[in-house]
Amino acid sequence: MYIATMPAAPESNSRSTPRFATDAQRWAAIVRRAPEADGIFYYAVRTTGVFCRPSCGARRALRNNVSFFDSAAAAERAGFRACKRCRPNGEGLTRAHAALVARACRLIDSAETMPDLAALARAAGMSRFHFHRVFTRHMGMTPKAYTTAQRAQRMREQLQHSDNITGAIYDAGFGSNGRFYAGSAATLGMTPSSYRAGGEGVRIRFAIGACSLGSILVAATDKGICAILLGDDAAALLRDLEDRFPKAQLIGGDKDFERLLAQVAGLVEAPAKGLALPLDLRGTAFQHRVWQALRKIRPGTTVSYSDLARRLGLPGSVRAVAGAVAANMLAVAIPCHRVIRRDGTLSGYRWGVSRKRALLERESPMR
């Protein structure tokens, strides 16, 4: 999946204070109907006698009428009854919808012919409009975008194992050659023949320099930055890039590109600033979704892998989420350094735990 994208708006979180520990934080979560707050606390409305999850879509009560509880049982002991809309003492709409979306994704992943929106909605027992809205909210992309990404992934796999490009196009689920070729640049980032040839004919500019964390390599296609690599050995970074694009035309950076390298190196020195440049993200639909969630973590804060999985509506897929975090190839620009273990220790950073610690320390004044 190849998507040119700009920085996303950050979400609030804190390393120094537990999440949603204060009434002000909890009320703010209710106002924005934050799904990541579900299960952490509950709120009750004294005028109705009902208690809800923070993400409940019911009409917002007046702040003066709202009380907070750490558990559904505590709210019930206080005399409040469960909301029939968000079912806070049961599975809840958020988890129910997440399960429906997960089933729809499995249907898309396993289908020989990609299902359309109507078929997916019927399988979920929803109207097309409602299913589209629920899917988009949980996945961070529309059903069509997810389907397109999965077809692109199949196309990449087929091109690697097929001697016939036309056969690979149909096997990947495209209805015609013309439809695929019309969007092949967006789908593969290059022509099918170039992709099969390991990026042959594709121009990738790159430059290698030094920063306070060692060597840094920045590479970009005409769509945006496709790699930011850190390490101790500049030659090893170049070999890594060559291994990823064995037949691409790698072009050493000119003065203009070296200015881009300096800009990215500046991000290493001040990671809280963010990078206002297009990125050429290369990964599966699931990886792209995780990377987008990473970009929403507020500078100077951290989340655990389980927190991140819960934000994505996938509390049972912590390992899969961690794998997508580890697959990130754009150091700092996709801030996977802000993900830590549940006990607060640092681990699992592609470019070394010491670099992860240094980046977090540079963001610490943001706390």
N, C-alpha and C positions, 0 to 999 in steps of 0.2 A: 504494500500500500504506500503510495507516494503522495504526500499532502504538503503543500506549502502553507505554512501557518505562522501567525504572529503570536506574541505572548498573550497568555490568558490572564484574566483577573484573578488575584490571589484570594484564598479563603483564610479566615482567621483561625488561629490555633495558638497554643502556648506551651513552652517547655517548662516554665517556671511555676505555672499554676495548672492544676488538673482541669481538663476541658469541662465546661458547663458547671463549674463549681459555684459560681455566684448567681444571684437572682438576675442580675443585669445580663449575664451571658445566656442564661436560660430564656429570658424574655426575648432576647435578640434571636435566638434559635427558633422560637415560636413564630416570631414575625416573619422570618424567611422560610418557615416550614422545613427546617433542616432535617433531612432523613438520617444524617449521621448522628443526630442526638437521640434517635429512637432507642429505647432500652437503657439509656443512661439516666434519664429522669422522665417524669410524667407531670402533667399540669391538670389542675381541677378548677372548675368555674363555680363559684359559690352560688351564683344566681340560678344556675340550671341543675346543680347537683351532679354534674357529669365530669369524668376525667378522661383525658386524651393523651395520645402520643404527640410529641412536638411537631411531627410532620402532618398532623391531621388537617384536612382541607376544609374543616368546618369554619363558619364565620368567626372571625377573631373577636374574643371577648375583651372587655375593658381591663386594663392592667390591674386596677384596684380590686377586681373581682377574682383574680387568679392566685392560686396557691400552688406550690411545687412539692413533689414527692419523689423520693429516690426509687420507689418500686410501685407496681400496680397494687400489690397487697397492702401497702401503707395507705394508698388512696382509698381503697375499699374499707379498711379499718376506720378511716376518718368519716365514713358514711357516704362516699361518692360512688356512683354507678358507672360502669364502663360505657364509653361512647359506642354506639352501634355502627358508626361510620368507620372509625380507624381500629376498632376492636383492640384496645390496649392490653387486655388480659388474655388475648389469644394470638393467633398468627399475625394479624394485622394486614392491612392492605399493602403496605410497602413490601413485606416479605412475599405475600401472595402474588403481587405483580412481578416481583423479581423472579419467582418460580415460573410464571407464565412466559416471561421474556427469555429465561434460560431454555425453556422447552422450544420456543420459537427459534432460538439460535441453533439448537441441535437439529431442528428440522431443516434449517437452511444449510447447515454444515454437511448433512448427510444426503440431501436431495440430489438426484441425478439431474433434474431440471429445476432451476431455481424457482421457488414459489413466489407468486406476486402478493401484493398487500392484502387482497381479498382472501386468498387462501390462508395466509398467516393469521388474519383476524378471525376467520372461521375456526381455525384450530384452537385459538385462544378463547373462543366463545365471546368475542367482543365485536363491536362495530368497527369498521375500518378507521374512523376518526379517533375513537377511544384507544384502539390498539396502537395506532401511530403515535399518539401522545404519550402513552405509557412506555412504549419501547424507546422512544427518543429520550425521555426523562431518565430511564435506567441505564441506557447504553451510551448516552452522550452523542448519539448519531441516529439518523433516521433508519428505518428498515431497509430502504433502498441503498443507503450508503453502506450499511453492513453487508448487504447482499453483494454489492459491487466489489467490496473489499475481499469477500470470500471467493468470488469468481476470479479476482486478480491473483489471489494466493494459489488457487487451483491452476491458473494459467501459468504462473511461474513454475509450479511443480511439473506440469505437463511439458513445458518447453525444455525442462532439464532432462526429461526421459523420453521424449518423442523425436523421431526423425522427420516428422511432418508437421509443419506449423498449422496448416489448415485443420488437421485432425486434432491438434492440441486445442485450438480455438473452440471447436464443437464439444470436445470432451470436458472443457472447463465450464460449459453451460451457456456459451454465447450462441444466440440464434442465427447469426450470420457473420460472415467475414467482415462485411461493411460496417456492421454495428461495433465490432471489436476494434477495427483499425481506426474508426472515428475517434475513439477515446484511448488508443493504445499508449500515447505518451503519458496521459494521466494515470493509466492503469499500471504500467511498468516503469515509467520514467525514461523509456527509450523504446525503440522499435522492437518487435518480437525477435527478429533475427539478431539484433545486437544483444538482447538479453540472453538468448541461447548461446551466444558466443562469448559469454562472460563479460559483457559490457563493451565488446569490440565496437569502436567508432564513437563511443561516448567520451566526451571531454570532461575531465574533472580537474579543476585547479586546486592546488594545495600549497601550503607553506608550513615550514617547521621553524619554531623559535624556542626561546627560553622564557620561563616565568618562575615565580618564587616556588612553585611546586615541582620544578624539573623541566622536562621538555614538553612541548605542546605542538600538536599537529591539527591544523584546520583544513578541511576539504569542502568543496562546494561544487554542485552542478549549477546549471543555469536556473534551477528552481529554488535553490537556497543552500544553506549549509547542511551537509549530509554526514559530517563526522567532526567531532572534537575529541581528540585522544590525548591522554596524559601519560607520562612515563618517565623513566630514568634514562632511556636510550633512544635517541632520535632515529637511529637506523631501524630499531625494532618497531617504532611507530610507522615508519614508511613501509616496512614489510607487511604490517597488519593491513594497511590500506591497499597494498598490491594484492594481498590474498583475497580481499573482498571484491576487487574489480580486476581480475587477472589480465583481461584484455582491453581494459579501458585505456584511453589516452590520458595519462597523468601529466599535468602541465605544472611545472614549478611556478610559484606565484611571482607576479611582477610587482612593481611598487604599489599599485592600487590594491592588489590582494594582500600584500604585506601590511597595508594599513588595516585591512580587515582582521588579519592575524593579531595585530596590536590591540584592536578593539576587543577581540575575544579574550586575549591575555589579560586585559583590564578587568574583564568579568571574573577571572580567577582571583584577582586582588580584591575585588568588591562584588561578591556574588549576589548581594542583595539588590543590586541595580537592575538585574535582568538584562536580556538581550533583545533589543527591538529590531531584529532582522528576520527575514523569512527562513524557515527551516524546511529541509527536504527530508521528512520523516519516512523511514523505510522499515516496515514491519507489518504484522498481521493486524486485523481489525481489533482484536483483543489487546495487543500491545499498544496500539495507538490510543485506545481508551485509557489504559493505565498511565501512559505518558501524559495525556491531557490532565489527568487527575494530579499527577506529580507537579505540574506547572501551576496548579491552584493552591499549593501549600505556601503559606505566607513565609517570606524570608525571616530568618531568625527563630523559626519554630520547627518542630519535628512531629512526625506521626510514626506509629508502629506499623508493621506490615498488616497486622490484623485490623488496625484502624483504617488503613487504606482500603483493604478488602471490604470493610463494612461501608465505607463511603461509596464504593462502587456497587453496593447492593449484593455483594458476593461473600458473605461472612464465612462460608465453607470452602472458599477457594484461595486461602492465604498463600499456599505454595505456588499456585499458578500466577498469582499477582506478583509474588517475589521473583518468579522467573522472568516476568515481563519487565520488572524493574531492572534486573540484572542484564537484560538484553539491550538496554539503552546505550547508544554509541555517541551521544552528544553530552559530554561531561559539562556540568554546571548549567548549560542552557536548558536541559531537562533535569531538574534538581533532584536526582535520586539520592544525593547525599543527605537529604532531609528525612530519609526513612531509616528508622533504627529498630532495634529489638524492643519487645514489650517491656523488658526490665531496664531499658535506657542505655544499654551498652551498644557499641558500634560494631558492625560487621557487614560482610557482603558487599564491599565496594570494589568494582572492577579495577579501579585505579589505586587501590590500597587504602587501608583504614587510616593511616597517618594523614593522607590527603583529605579524606572525609572529615577527620577531626579538625584539620586546619580550616576547611571551608566553613564548618559550623562555628568555629571560634570567630571567624571574620564576620559572621552574621550576628553574633551574640549581642552586639549593641542594639540590635533591632528589638530585643525582648522587652 
